[in-house]
């Protein structure tokens, strides 16, 4: 009853939008859920969306929360680039920002507040810097005055604000331990340290920020792995059971953490490190049953993966394994070739069938047993019909041949008369020969 009351209350803070929204929205900032009434994911999001509306209203946010039936107002949904349901967008002026994070209340609100606020947030004092650093695990800061680098920084911020915050500060605001080789500079603070952007070593600023927006070590799930695909990095994961406190599970996790921390300068441009709880998601990626605990390295760009050819005993073994991948001596498995795609189709089909039978055996028998039964009956009918048809044709042909024989040779009476005639003719000949012999004797 409490849940129903909360949903009903939240509905008052979420506006149902129609075609007039297109003309009236430009003066406001809107957080909109484009949904379809028949979509199961949309129905699951609805109570969360109501909570978002309540919280945004209570905190006095300038962001208005609404929802639109994209099937009824398809032209408006198409104009905003809606391709699936539900689609969450923050509309700010002429810009539309897609939300691709977890569909939880706190994550959606964080996204809305980040994108709705200033693109670049100034840090006027050390106290403010320390406060912001405590709130954010990854912090990007531009240091310096006006410059082409700042213009590029603003441009990148407008693109990647959906993922992270961007700040600016003067050099005296930064902690004393920070040493910058030159100004202006772009610095990222994370993992208890900082790294300075170097155009010659790190390449494009946008690519560098996209790679560095994650901590060096993460708890990886399916969504995080999808996001890591945009970085172009290989992902080294310890696949463990978080509920299992055995030595082996803890040891592999610690090895990955140590490599991420101690070898950061060697591998951070090419590798992301983390651990994953359970092997269900990994099994679906590798199309195999992975025994845990284990270590796997994924290339999310081409669906290849690497498995150690020997047991990982310590950090040195893990470092050697990574070096083998970098120099090409480690064997890559999987991929996105034709055979792997066919294997993926077969695996997905098998997984679907198994999951249906596990969740509901009766439904599985009905869905798959009925079609198979019909097909079996059809095949049986076809197989049994062919021999019968062959016999009939054979009998017909035999009968026709018999008729032709009777037609060519005459009826049975004609054949009997002909036989008798030959017998009579033969008997007369014998009788004549007998008379001649008797005359010679006389």
C-alpha positions in Angstrom: 0.0 0.0 0.0 2.9 2.3 0.7 4.4 1.6 -2.7 1.2 2.4 -4.4 0.8 5.6 -2.4 4.3 6.7 -3.4 3.7 6.0 -7.1 0.5 7.9 -7.0 2.2 10.8 -5.2 5.1 10.8 -7.7 2.7 10.9 -10.6 1.8 14.5 -9.6 5.4 15.6 -10.0 5.8 13.9 -13.5 4.0 15.7 -16.3 2.4 13.8 -19.1 3.6 15.5 -22.3 1.8 15.9 -25.6 2.3 17.7 -28.9 2.3 21.2 -27.2 5.5 20.2 -25.5 7.5 20.9 -28.7 6.6 24.6 -28.7 6.7 25.2 -24.9 9.8 23.5 -23.8 12.6 25.8 -25.0 12.5 28.1 -22.0 12.9 25.2 -19.5 15.2 22.3 -18.9 13.4 19.0 -19.2 14.2 15.5 -18.1 12.0 13.3 -20.3 11.2 9.6 -20.3 10.1 8.5 -23.8 8.2 5.2 -23.2 5.8 2.8 -24.9 2.7 1.5 -23.0 3.4 -2.1 -23.9 7.1 -2.0 -23.0 8.0 -4.2 -19.9 11.2 -2.2 -19.2 9.2 1.1 -19.3 6.7 -0.3 -16.7 9.7 -1.3 -14.5 11.1 2.2 -14.8 7.8 3.9 -13.9 8.0 3.8 -10.1 11.6 4.9 -10.3 10.7 7.8 -12.5 8.0 8.9 -10.1 10.6 8.9 -7.3 12.9 11.1 -9.5 10.1 13.5 -10.0 9.5 13.8 -6.3 13.2 14.3 -5.4 13.8 16.8 -8.1 10.8 18.8 -6.9 11.8 18.6 -3.3 15.4 19.8 -3.9 14.1 22.8 -5.8 15.8 21.8 -9.1 15.1 23.9 -12.2 14.8 20.6 -14.1 11.2 19.6 -14.9 10.4 15.9 -15.1 8.1 14.5 -17.7 7.1 11.5 -19.7 5.9 11.1 -23.2 4.1 8.1 -25.0 6.5 7.8 -27.9 4.0 5.6 -29.8 1.2 8.3 -29.7 3.6 11.2 -30.5 6.0 9.3 -32.8 6.9 12.4 -34.8 8.2 14.3 -31.7 10.0 11.1 -30.5 11.6 10.7 -33.9 12.7 14.4 -33.9 14.6 13.7 -30.7 16.2 10.6 -32.0 14.3 8.0 -30.0 15.1 4.5 -31.2 14.1 2.3 -28.3 12.1 2.3 -25.1 12.5 3.6 -22.6 14.8 6.5 -23.7 15.8 9.1 -21.2 16.9 12.5 -22.4 17.7 15.8 -20.8 16.6 18.7 -23.1 18.5 21.9 -22.6 17.9 24.6 -25.2 18.6 23.1 -28.6 20.7 20.3 -27.1 19.5 16.8 -26.2 21.6 14.7 -23.9 21.1 10.9 -23.8 21.2 9.1 -20.5 23.0 5.7 -20.7 23.6 5.0 -17.0 21.9 2.6 -14.6 18.2 3.1 -14.2 18.2 4.0 -10.5 16.8 7.1 -8.9 20.2 8.4 -7.6 22.0 7.8 -10.9 19.3 9.6 -12.9 19.2 12.5 -10.5 23.0 12.8 -10.6 22.9 12.9 -14.4 20.2 15.6 -14.5 22.0 17.8 -12.0 25.3 17.5 -13.8 24.0 18.2 -17.3 21.6 20.9 -16.2 24.3 22.9 -14.4 27.3 24.9 -15.8 29.4 23.1 -18.4 32.6 24.1 -16.6 32.4 24.6 -12.8 34.9 27.0 -11.3 36.8 26.1 -8.1 37.6 29.5 -6.4 39.4 28.2 -3.3 41.4 25.3 -1.8 38.5 24.5 0.5 36.1 24.2 -2.4 38.6 22.0 -4.3 38.9 19.7 -1.3 35.1 19.5 -0.9 34.6 18.6 -4.6 37.5 16.1 -4.5 35.8 14.2 -1.6 32.6 14.0 -3.6 34.0 12.8 -6.9 36.2 9.7 -7.4 37.4 11.1 -10.8 37.9 14.9 -11.2 39.0 16.7 -14.3 40.4 20.2 -13.9 41.6 22.8 -16.4 44.3 25.0 -14.9 45.3 28.3 -16.5 43.9 31.2 -18.5 42.4 31.6 -21.9 44.0 29.4 -24.5 43.3 27.1 -27.4 43.6 24.2 -24.9 40.7 25.7 -22.9 38.6 26.0 -26.0 39.2 22.4 -26.7 38.4 21.5 -23.1 35.1 23.3 -23.3 34.3 21.5 -26.6 35.1 18.1 -25.0 33.1 19.0 -21.9 30.0 19.7 -24.0 30.3 16.1 -25.4 31.2 14.2 -22.3 29.3 16.0 -19.6 26.9 13.1 -19.7 29.6 11.0 -18.1 31.6 13.2 -15.7 32.1 16.7 -14.2 34.4 19.3 -15.6 36.1 22.0 -13.4 38.5 24.9 -13.8 40.9 26.4 -11.2 44.0 28.5 -10.8 47.3 26.9 -10.0 47.3 28.2 -6.4 44.0 26.4 -5.6 45.6 23.0 -6.3 47.1 20.9 -3.5 50.8 21.5 -2.7 51.8 18.1 -3.9 50.7 18.9 -7.5 53.5 19.9 -9.8 52.6 21.0 -13.4 55.3 21.0 -16.1 53.6 24.0 -17.8 50.5 26.0 -18.0 47.8 25.8 -19.2 47.2 22.1 -18.3 44.4 19.6 -17.9 44.7 17.4 -14.9 42.7 14.3 -13.7 42.7 13.5 -10.0 41.9 9.8 -9.1 43.1 6.8 -7.3 44.8 9.0 -4.7 47.1 10.7 -7.2 46.9 12.8 -10.4 47.9 12.6 -14.0 48.6 15.5 -16.4 47.4 15.4 -20.0 50.3 15.3 -22.6 49.2 15.9 -26.1 52.2 14.1 -27.6 51.9 10.9 -25.5 48.1 10.9 -24.9 46.8 12.0 -28.3 43.5 13.7 -28.7 42.1 15.4 -25.5 38.6 13.9 -26.0 40.0 10.3 -26.3 42.2 10.9 -23.2 39.4 12.1 -21.1 37.2 9.3 -22.3 39.9 6.8 -21.2 40.6 8.4 -17.9 37.0 8.9 -16.7 37.1 5.6 -14.9 39.1 4.7 -11.8 42.0 2.3 -12.3 40.2 -0.5 -10.6 36.5 -1.1 -10.9 33.7 -3.4 -9.8 32.6 -4.5 -13.3 29.1 -5.4 -14.4 27.4 -5.7 -17.7 26.7 -2.0 -18.0 30.2 -0.9 -16.9 31.7 -3.4 -19.4 29.6 -1.8 -22.2 30.8 1.7 -21.2 34.4 0.5 -21.1 34.1 -0.5 -24.7 34.2 3.2 -25.7 37.6 3.6 -24.2 39.3 1.2 -26.5 41.1 -0.5 -23.6 41.5 -4.2 -22.9 39.7 -5.2 -19.6 41.5 -7.5 -17.2 39.0 -9.0 -14.8 39.1 -11.3 -11.9 35.9 -13.4 -12.1 35.1 -14.3 -8.5 32.2 -14.9 -6.1 32.0 -11.9 -3.7 30.3 -14.1 -1.2 33.1 -16.6 -1.2 35.8 -15.6 1.2 38.2 -18.4 0.4 41.9 -17.8 -0.2 41.8 -18.3 -3.9 39.0 -15.8 -4.6 40.7 -13.2 -2.4 44.1 -13.8 -3.9 43.1 -13.3 -7.5 41.2 -10.1 -6.6 44.3 -8.8 -4.7 46.6 -9.6 -7.7 44.5 -7.5 -10.1 44.3 -4.6 -7.6 48.1 -4.7 -7.1 48.8 -4.6 -10.8 46.3 -1.8 -11.3 48.0 0.2 -8.6 51.7 -0.6 -8.9 52.0 -0.9 -12.7 49.6 1.9 -13.6 52.3 3.9 -15.6 53.1 0.8 -17.7 49.6 -0.4 -18.5 47.0 2.4 -18.0 46.9 3.4 -21.7 46.0 -0.1 -22.8 44.3 -1.8 -19.8 41.4 -1.4 -17.4 41.4 -3.5 -14.3 38.6 -4.8 -12.1 36.7 -7.8 -10.8 33.2 -9.2 -11.6 30.9 -11.0 -9.2 29.8 -14.3 -10.7 30.4 -15.8 -14.1 26.9 -15.6 -15.7 27.8 -12.5 -17.8 31.2 -13.8 -18.7 29.7 -17.1 -19.8 27.4 -15.3 -22.2 30.4 -13.4 -23.7 32.7 -16.3 -24.0 29.9 -18.8 -24.9 31.4 -21.2 -22.5 31.1 -22.2 -18.8 34.0 -20.4 -17.0 35.1 -21.9 -13.8 35.6 -19.4 -11.0 37.7 -18.0 -9.6 39.6 -17.2 -12.8 41.2 -14.3 -14.7 40.1 -13.2 -18.2 41.1 -10.3 -20.4 38.4 -9.0 -22.8 38.8 -7.0 -25.9 35.3 -5.4 -26.1 36.0 -3.9 -29.6 36.1 -7.2 -31.4 34.8 -9.7 -28.8 38.2 -11.4 -28.5 39.4 -12.7 -25.1 42.5 -14.1 -23.5 42.8 -16.8 -20.9 46.0 -17.5 -19.0 47.9 -20.6 -20.3 49.0 -21.3 -16.7 47.9 -20.7 -13.2 48.3 -17.1 -12.0 50.2 -17.5 -8.7 51.3 -13.9 -8.1 51.6 -10.4 -9.4 54.7 -11.3 -11.6 52.7 -14.0 -13.4 49.9 -11.5 -14.1 52.4 -8.9 -15.4 53.9 -11.6 -17.7 50.5 -12.5 -18.9 49.7 -8.9 -19.8 53.0 -8.4 -21.5 52.4 -11.6 -23.6 49.1 -10.0 -24.7 50.8 -6.7 -25.7 53.6 -8.4 -27.7 51.2 -10.8 -29.4 52.4 -14.1 -28.0 49.3 -14.8 -26.1 46.6 -16.6 -28.1 43.4 -14.6 -28.8 40.2 -16.6 -28.7 36.7 -15.7 -29.9 36.3 -12.7 -32.2 33.6 -11.4 -34.5 34.3 -13.6 -37.6 31.6 -15.5 -39.5 32.1 -18.8 -37.6 31.9 -17.0 -34.3 28.7 -15.2 -35.4 27.2 -18.6 -36.3 28.3 -20.0 -33.0 26.8 -17.0 -31.2 23.4 -17.6 -32.9 23.4 -21.2 -31.9 24.5 -20.4 -28.4 21.9 -17.7 -27.9 19.2 -20.1 -29.3 20.2 -22.9 -26.9 20.5 -20.5 -24.0 17.0 -19.2 -24.7 15.5 -22.7 -24.9 17.3 -23.8 -21.7 16.2 -20.7 -19.8 12.6 -21.1 -20.8 12.5 -24.7 -19.7 14.2 -23.8 -16.4 11.8 -21.0 -15.6 8.6 -22.8 -16.8 8.8 -26.4 -18.0 5.2 -26.5 -19.0 5.5 -23.3 -21.1 8.6 -24.7 -22.7 6.9 -27.9 -23.6 4.0 -26.0 -25.1 6.2 -23.5 -27.0 8.6 -26.1 -28.4 6.7 -29.4 -28.1 3.7 -28.3 -30.1 5.6 -27.1 -33.2 7.8 -30.1 -33.1 4.7 -32.4 -32.8 3.1 -30.7 -35.8 6.3 -30.9 -37.9 6.7 -34.6 -36.9 3.1 -35.4 -38.0 3.7 -33.6 -41.3 7.0 -35.5 -41.9 5.3 -38.8 -41.1 2.5 -38.0 -43.5 4.9 -37.1 -46.3 7.0 -40.2 -45.7 4.1 -42.6 -45.6 2.4 -41.0 -48.6 5.3 -41.5 -51.0 5.4 -45.4 -50.8 1.7 -45.6 -51.3 1.8 -43.4 -54.3 4.7 -45.5 -55.8 2.7 -48.8 -55.4 -0.3 -47.3 -57.1 1.7 -46.1 -60.0 3.4 -49.5 -60.3 0.1 -51.4 -60.3 -1.3 -49.0 -62.8 1.7 -49.3 -65.1 1.6 -53.1 -64.7 -2.1 -53.2 -65.6 -1.5 -50.9 -68.6 1.3 -53.2 -69.8 -1.0 -56.2 -69.4 -3.7 -54.5 -71.5 -1.1 -53.7 -74.2 0.0 -57.4 -74.2 -3.6 -58.5 -74.6 -4.3 -56.0 -77.3 -1.2 -57.1 -79.3 -1.7 -60.8 -79.0 -5.5 -60.9 -79.1 -8.1 -62.1 -76.6 -7.8 -65.4 -74.7 -10.3 -67.0 -77.0 -8.3 -65.9 -80.1 -5.2 -67.3 -78.5 -6.9 -70.6 -77.8 -8.3 -70.9 -81.3 -4.8 -70.1 -82.7 -3.4 -72.8 -80.5 -6.0 -75.3 -81.6 -5.4 -74.4 -85.2 -1.7 -75.1 -85.0 -2.5 -78.4 -83.3 -5.0 -79.3 -86.1 -2.5 -78.3 -88.8 0.1 -80.3 -87.1 -2.1 -83.4 -86.8 -3.1 -83.2 -90.4 0.5 -83.2 -91.5 1.3 -86.2 -89.4 -1.7 -88.0 -90.8 -0.7 -87.3 -94.4 2.9 -88.5 -93.8 1.4 -91.7 -92.3 -0.6 -92.3 -95.5 2.5 -91.9 -97.7 4.4 -94.4 -95.7 1.6 -96.9 -95.9 1.5 -96.6 -99.7 5.3 -97.1 -99.9 4.9 -100.2 -97.9 2.2 -101.6 -100.1 
